[in-house]
Amino acid sequence: MGTPRSEARAREGGAEAVIRPIRAGDDAAMAEIVRTSLRATGLDVPGTAYFDPELDRLSAHYGARPDRRRYLVACDPATGRVLGGAGVGELEGAEGRAELQKLYVADDARGRGLGGRLVQAVVRAARELGYRELYLETHSSLEAAARLYERLGFRRCERAATTAHTAMDRFYLLGL
């Protein structure tokens, strides 16, 4: 999974965060960040990432297809604590289109630009993997997320036919 850009430092509100590929030791922390975030927004329901079967083993899921998938985590360089993560994976039935997957940041690490840095790292990864477009799904109640995606150049689009997250109601696409 490693590339020359597989590990990068991102300055976040006065503190650095290391963005690197996920490791098996990061799985529990990322699953907790995802579930805590979804519970806090009332989206701990079927049809969201909360119930994704790969959530507790993200490193194995993304590592099984390094030619088509990648998951990156942001960590505190001093402690190694996982602060958030985001992934890219193939979108079934859509040639050249990938999906930005599972972008979540720990509550106490939000508001410092970390989400934007993770999206930018995923965009780079999607390009490296040869994708031409990046699709994502979110929910209309997540207004800050929608603002972030729009600021980064994503445009609203129709739901992908192959989506598993039926509770999501807002969709975006970015040309790479």
Buried (B, 14 or more C-beta within 10 A) or exposed (E): BEEEEBEBEBEBEEBEBBBBBBBEEBBEBBBBBBBBBBEEEEBBEEEBBBBBEBBBBBBEBBBEEEEBBBBBBBBBEEEEEBBBBBBBBBBEEBEEBBBBBBBBBBEEBBEBBBBBBBBBBBBBBBBBBEBEBBBBBBBEEBEEBBEBBEEBEBEEBEBBEEBBBEBBEBBBBBEB
